[in-house]
């Protein structure tokens, strides 16, 4: 009997030792430790909000439209109450069958059931999203274009989370009567601050809707800050597939692309003439055409403008006058003047966002009389982007200060102050007297031209139009031209430079000038 009891005791001790060792292995195993931590809880994440993109006044350009998302424990009463307010019923029913808590979008934020918890989640891109070509978009959690791509790491590293944690039994069913744990991070304030003015951007997009293809830029002449930058046509972020196959290429930002320039370059020719010692009294009798090295160059008025001085020639946009003027300008001085005004140089605005440098004729090109003639009124090989054109216009308006254009002012953590904001930078490319003389020519081009469509009703503006030849012809055998205008306002105290491009739009005075006029009027109405 005693031996039997000893055997039983030894057996129990052996089994207990094995059980103890097994428990020791389990509690020391990381996988089991992690499982133990999570046992009895079920956590739902209800929407993540990444960093903001602000305008210059800290108005949010994204994340400013909210939707309601509910975390629901699908009890019978909760499911019945929420059903009329479900946005996507097909998705709702597909989640309901599992019986576990899930997230769904709803159209209101007030429910009686304790099994329904609603959060207001910012929609990254609103229904009437501004500045799409600047902001870009996100796919699969990464910025693909624009500021979203340029500041991807910063924007994605700042996250606002909302979670609901439930207590559950071994079958995954929520235990009733136990409090759920609701956590919501503070409102997202970190973000990228742009130079854009939200209201000016809206004006650019509204006025520019008349453009089938083209671009609009508004710049602060005092700082070089880009206040509005819109490309047309726009696109639908939720329908990128259609945008990819659209023949008008809505995904490209035409503000950054290079185009034939045309007559707005006559301002550079005038500047070079001043540097050569030629003044506004230089005269030429326009007969409607002129032959240079065997090539005939026509004025847009084939009957001729008659006797012209520089002011009249700028107002009438007389090609042959500027061809004659260029003959008296040293070619190297001419090219250096254009280069000094930013032609031929790319303009980086942010990582991956760069305005094309276009193309500037070489000295070898200008040794050919016909190419120099083309150069004199912005034709031939000359190409420039709307950003470049607006930049040199702002320099004329701001007494010769050529600012480095700025699209991004910096980053913010609190949504109120900018961290390490860089100051505006400029180069003095014109003396004040030359800038004033060019301003006078631009004033005349708008206000001494009775046919100008660029005259605002509520401010005094200056500018120059272009009808830039492309060398391409339509089915009617009429040459396709880009319509431009670049200018500034108000004349008495220049503040805004505006450039409008109508790609393949025809005459600048017909397609671009009315848009310039509308933009000037709307901005003046807001910022009197």
PEHU-V232500 format. One record per backbone hydrogen bond with DSSP energy under -0.5 kcal/mol. NH is the residue of the N-H (numbers start at 1). CO is the residue of the C=O. E is the energy in kcal/mol with one decimal. If there is no record, write none. Layout:
nh->NH co->CO e->E
nh->NH co->CO e->E
This chain:
nh->5 co->1 e->-2.2
nh->6 co->2 e->-2.2
nh->7 co->3 e->-2.4
nh->8 co->4 e->-2.4
nh->9 co->5 e->-2.4
nh->10 co->6 e->-2.7
nh->11 co->7 e->-2.5
nh->12 co->8 e->-2.5
nh->13 co->9 e->-2.4
nh->14 co->10 e->-2.5
nh->15 co->11 e->-2.6
nh->16 co->12 e->-2.7
nh->17 co->13 e->-2.1
nh->18 co->14 e->-2.1
nh->19 co->15 e->-2.5
nh->20 co->16 e->-2.8
nh->21 co->17 e->-2.5
nh->22 co->18 e->-2.4
nh->23 co->19 e->-2.4
nh->24 co->20 e->-2.3
nh->25 co->21 e->-2.2
nh->26 co->22 e->-2.2
nh->27 co->23 e->-2.6
nh->28 co->24 e->-1.3
nh->29 co->25 e->-0.8
nh->29 co->26 e->-1.0
nh->33 co->29 e->-2.3
nh->34 co->30 e->-2.6
nh->35 co->31 e->-2.2
nh->36 co->32 e->-2.4
nh->37 co->33 e->-1.7
nh->38 co->34 e->-1.7
nh->39 co->35 e->-1.4
nh->41 co->38 e->-1.9
nh->42 co->166 e->-2.3
nh->44 co->164 e->-3.0
nh->46 co->44 e->-0.6
nh->46 co->162 e->-3.3
nh->47 co->45 e->-0.8
nh->49 co->160 e->-2.1
nh->50 co->48 e->-0.5
nh->51 co->155 e->-2.4
nh->51 co->158 e->-0.7
nh->52 co->190 e->-2.7
nh->54 co->192 e->-3.3
nh->55 co->59 e->-2.5
nh->56 co->196 e->-3.2
nh->58 co->55 e->-1.9
nh->61 co->53 e->-3.0
nh->62 co->53 e->-0.7
nh->63 co->123 e->-0.7
nh->63 co->124 e->-1.2
nh->65 co->123 e->-0.7
nh->67 co->121 e->-2.6
nh->68 co->106 e->-0.7
nh->69 co->67 e->-0.5
nh->69 co->119 e->-2.4
nh->70 co->104 e->-3.3
nh->71 co->117 e->-3.2
nh->72 co->70 e->-0.6
nh->72 co->102 e->-2.7
nh->73 co->115 e->-2.6
nh->74 co->72 e->-0.8
nh->75 co->73 e->-3.0
nh->79 co->75 e->-2.8
nh->80 co->76 e->-1.9
nh->81 co->77 e->-2.0
nh->82 co->78 e->-2.2
nh->83 co->79 e->-1.4
nh->84 co->80 e->-0.5
nh->85 co->82 e->-2.1
nh->86 co->83 e->-1.4
nh->87 co->105 e->-2.4
nh->89 co->87 e->-0.6
nh->92 co->88 e->-1.9
nh->93 co->89 e->-2.6
nh->94 co->90 e->-1.7
nh->95 co->91 e->-1.3
nh->96 co->92 e->-2.1
nh->97 co->93 e->-1.2
nh->98 co->95 e->-1.2
nh->99 co->96 e->-1.2
nh->102 co->72 e->-1.7
nh->104 co->70 e->-2.1
nh->106 co->68 e->-2.4
nh->107 co->85 e->-1.3
nh->116 co->113 e->-1.2
nh->117 co->71 e->-2.4
nh->119 co->69 e->-2.8
nh->121 co->67 e->-3.1
nh->121 co->119 e->-0.7
nh->122 co->120 e->-0.5
nh->123 co->65 e->-4.2
nh->124 co->122 e->-0.5
nh->129 co->126 e->-1.0
nh->135 co->131 e->-3.0
nh->136 co->132 e->-2.7
nh->139 co->142 e->-2.6
nh->142 co->139 e->-1.6
nh->144 co->137 e->-3.1
nh->145 co->137 e->-1.0
nh->147 co->134 e->-2.3
nh->148 co->135 e->-2.5
nh->148 co->145 e->-0.5
nh->149 co->145 e->-1.3
nh->149 co->146 e->-0.6
nh->150 co->146 e->-2.6
nh->151 co->147 e->-2.5
nh->152 co->149 e->-1.5
nh->155 co->151 e->-2.8
nh->156 co->152 e->-2.7
nh->157 co->153 e->-1.5
nh->158 co->154 e->-0.8
nh->159 co->157 e->-0.7
nh->160 co->49 e->-2.4
nh->161 co->159 e->-0.5
nh->162 co->47 e->-0.7
nh->163 co->183 e->-3.0
nh->164 co->44 e->-2.3
nh->165 co->181 e->-2.5
nh->166 co->42 e->-2.9
nh->168 co->40 e->-1.6
nh->169 co->173 e->-2.3
nh->172 co->169 e->-2.0
nh->175 co->167 e->-3.1
nh->176 co->174 e->-0.7
nh->178 co->175 e->-1.1
nh->181 co->165 e->-2.8
nh->182 co->180 e->-0.7
nh->183 co->163 e->-2.7
nh->183 co->181 e->-0.5
nh->185 co->161 e->-2.7
nh->191 co->412 e->-2.4
nh->192 co->52 e->-2.1
nh->193 co->410 e->-3.3
nh->194 co->54 e->-2.5
nh->194 co->192 e->-0.6
nh->195 co->407 e->-2.6
nh->196 co->407 e->-0.5
nh->197 co->227 e->-2.5
nh->198 co->196 e->-0.6
nh->201 co->197 e->-2.9
nh->202 co->198 e->-1.8
nh->203 co->199 e->-1.9
nh->204 co->200 e->-2.5
nh->205 co->201 e->-2.2
nh->206 co->202 e->-2.3
nh->207 co->203 e->-2.9
nh->208 co->204 e->-2.1
nh->209 co->206 e->-1.0
nh->210 co->207 e->-1.1
nh->211 co->208 e->-2.3
nh->212 co->210 e->-0.5
nh->214 co->232 e->-2.3
nh->215 co->501 e->-1.9
nh->216 co->230 e->-2.4
nh->217 co->499 e->-2.5
nh->218 co->228 e->-2.7
nh->219 co->497 e->-2.8
nh->220 co->225 e->-2.9
nh->221 co->219 e->-0.7
nh->221 co->495 e->-2.1
nh->223 co->220 e->-1.2
nh->224 co->220 e->-2.9
nh->226 co->406 e->-2.8
nh->227 co->218 e->-2.3
nh->227 co->225 e->-0.7
nh->228 co->218 e->-1.7
nh->230 co->216 e->-2.5
nh->232 co->214 e->-2.6
nh->237 co->235 e->-0.6
nh->239 co->236 e->-2.0
nh->240 co->237 e->-0.6
nh->242 co->239 e->-0.6
nh->243 co->239 e->-1.3
nh->244 co->240 e->-2.1
nh->245 co->241 e->-1.2
nh->246 co->242 e->-0.7
nh->246 co->243 e->-0.5
nh->249 co->246 e->-2.0
nh->252 co->249 e->-1.1
nh->254 co->252 e->-1.0
nh->256 co->253 e->-1.9
nh->257 co->254 e->-0.5
nh->259 co->384 e->-2.4
nh->261 co->378 e->-0.7
nh->261 co->382 e->-0.7
nh->262 co->378 e->-3.0
nh->264 co->261 e->-0.5
nh->265 co->262 e->-2.1
nh->266 co->263 e->-2.0
nh->267 co->264 e->-1.3
nh->268 co->265 e->-1.1
nh->269 co->265 e->-1.7
nh->270 co->266 e->-2.4
nh->271 co->267 e->-1.9
nh->272 co->268 e->-2.6
nh->273 co->269 e->-2.1
nh->274 co->270 e->-2.2
nh->275 co->271 e->-2.0
nh->276 co->272 e->-1.5
nh->277 co->273 e->-0.6
nh->277 co->274 e->-1.2
nh->278 co->273 e->-3.0
nh->282 co->279 e->-1.7
nh->284 co->308 e->-2.0
nh->286 co->284 e->-0.9
nh->286 co->306 e->-2.8
nh->290 co->297 e->-2.2
nh->292 co->290 e->-0.5
nh->292 co->295 e->-3.3
nh->295 co->292 e->-2.2
nh->297 co->290 e->-3.4
nh->299 co->288 e->-2.8
nh->302 co->300 e->-0.9
nh->304 co->301 e->-2.1
nh->306 co->286 e->-2.2
nh->308 co->284 e->-2.8
nh->310 co->280 e->-2.2
nh->311 co->280 e->-0.5
nh->313 co->309 e->-2.6
nh->314 co->310 e->-2.0
nh->315 co->311 e->-2.2
nh->316 co->312 e->-2.8
nh->317 co->313 e->-0.7
nh->318 co->313 e->-2.3
nh->319 co->317 e->-0.7
nh->322 co->318 e->-1.3
nh->323 co->319 e->-1.9
nh->324 co->320 e->-2.2
nh->325 co->321 e->-2.5
nh->326 co->322 e->-2.1
nh->327 co->323 e->-1.0
nh->327 co->324 e->-0.5
nh->328 co->324 e->-0.5
nh->328 co->325 e->-1.5
nh->329 co->326 e->-1.7
nh->334 co->330 e->-2.6
nh->335 co->331 e->-2.5
nh->336 co->332 e->-2.6
nh->337 co->333 e->-2.1
nh->338 co->334 e->-1.7
nh->339 co->335 e->-2.5
nh->340 co->336 e->-2.5
nh->341 co->337 e->-1.3
nh->342 co->339 e->-1.7
nh->343 co->338 e->-2.0
nh->344 co->357 e->-0.9
nh->345 co->342 e->-1.4
nh->347 co->355 e->-2.3
nh->349 co->350 e->-0.5
nh->349 co->353 e->-3.1
nh->350 co->353 e->-1.7
nh->353 co->350 e->-2.6
nh->354 co->352 e->-0.6
nh->355 co->347 e->-3.0
nh->356 co->256 e->-3.0
nh->359 co->383 e->-1.9
nh->366 co->362 e->-2.0
nh->367 co->363 e->-0.8
nh->367 co->364 e->-0.6
nh->368 co->365 e->-1.7
nh->369 co->367 e->-0.6
nh->372 co->368 e->-2.3
nh->373 co->369 e->-2.0
nh->374 co->370 e->-2.2
nh->375 co->371 e->-2.4
nh->376 co->372 e->-1.7
nh->377 co->373 e->-0.7
nh->377 co->374 e->-1.0
nh->378 co->375 e->-1.7
nh->379 co->374 e->-3.1
nh->382 co->379 e->-1.2
nh->383 co->359 e->-2.3
nh->384 co->259 e->-2.3
nh->386 co->254 e->-0.5
nh->386 co->257 e->-0.6
nh->387 co->255 e->-1.5
nh->389 co->385 e->-2.2
nh->390 co->386 e->-2.5
nh->391 co->387 e->-1.9
nh->392 co->388 e->-2.1
nh->393 co->389 e->-1.8
nh->394 co->390 e->-2.3
nh->395 co->391 e->-1.5
nh->396 co->392 e->-1.6
nh->397 co->393 e->-2.2
nh->398 co->394 e->-1.8
nh->399 co->396 e->-0.9
nh->400 co->395 e->-2.7
nh->401 co->395 e->-0.5
nh->401 co->398 e->-1.2
nh->402 co->400 e->-0.7
nh->402 co->427 e->-3.1
nh->403 co->401 e->-0.9
nh->404 co->425 e->-2.9
nh->405 co->403 e->-0.7
nh->406 co->224 e->-1.9
nh->409 co->193 e->-2.6
nh->410 co->193 e->-1.5
nh->411 co->419 e->-0.7
nh->412 co->191 e->-2.7
nh->419 co->411 e->-3.2
nh->420 co->418 e->-0.5
nh->421 co->418 e->-0.5
nh->422 co->409 e->-0.6
nh->427 co->402 e->-2.0
nh->429 co->400 e->-2.6
nh->429 co->427 e->-1.0
nh->430 co->400 e->-1.2
nh->435 co->431 e->-2.2
nh->436 co->432 e->-2.5
nh->437 co->433 e->-1.9
nh->438 co->434 e->-2.2
nh->439 co->435 e->-2.4
nh->440 co->436 e->-2.1
nh->441 co->437 e->-1.5
nh->442 co->438 e->-2.0
nh->443 co->439 e->-2.7
nh->444 co->440 e->-2.2
nh->445 co->441 e->-1.9
nh->446 co->442 e->-1.2
nh->447 co->443 e->-3.0
nh->448 co->444 e->-2.2
nh->450 co->448 e->-0.7
nh->452 co->449 e->-2.1
nh->456 co->454 e->-0.7
nh->461 co->459 e->-0.6
nh->462 co->488 e->-2.5
nh->463 co->442 e->-1.9
nh->464 co->486 e->-2.3
nh->466 co->484 e->-2.0
nh->468 co->482 e->-2.8
nh->469 co->467 e->-0.5
nh->470 co->480 e->-1.2
nh->472 co->480 e->-0.5
nh->474 co->478 e->-2.3
nh->477 co->474 e->-2.0
nh->480 co->472 e->-3.2
nh->482 co->468 e->-2.4
nh->483 co->502 e->-2.3
nh->484 co->466 e->-2.4
nh->485 co->500 e->-1.6
nh->486 co->464 e->-2.2
nh->487 co->498 e->-2.4
nh->488 co->462 e->-2.3
nh->489 co->496 e->-1.8
nh->490 co->460 e->-0.6
nh->491 co->460 e->-2.3
nh->494 co->491 e->-0.6
nh->495 co->489 e->-1.8
nh->496 co->489 e->-2.7
nh->497 co->219 e->-2.9
nh->498 co->487 e->-2.9
nh->499 co->217 e->-2.3
nh->500 co->485 e->-2.8
nh->501 co->215 e->-2.8
nh->502 co->483 e->-3.3
nh->503 co->213 e->-1.4
nh->503 co->501 e->-0.6
nh->505 co->502 e->-2.3
nh->506 co->481 e->-2.6
nh->510 co->507 e->-0.6
nh->511 co->507 e->-2.6
nh->512 co->508 e->-1.4
nh->513 co->508 e->-2.4
nh->515 co->512 e->-0.5
nh->516 co->512 e->-2.1
nh->517 co->513 e->-2.5
nh->518 co->514 e->-2.1
nh->519 co->515 e->-2.5
nh->520 co->516 e->-2.5
nh->521 co->517 e->-2.3
nh->522 co->518 e->-2.6
nh->523 co->519 e->-2.6
nh->524 co->520 e->-2.1
nh->525 co->521 e->-2.1
nh->526 co->522 e->-1.5
nh->527 co->523 e->-3.2
nh->528 co->526 e->-0.5
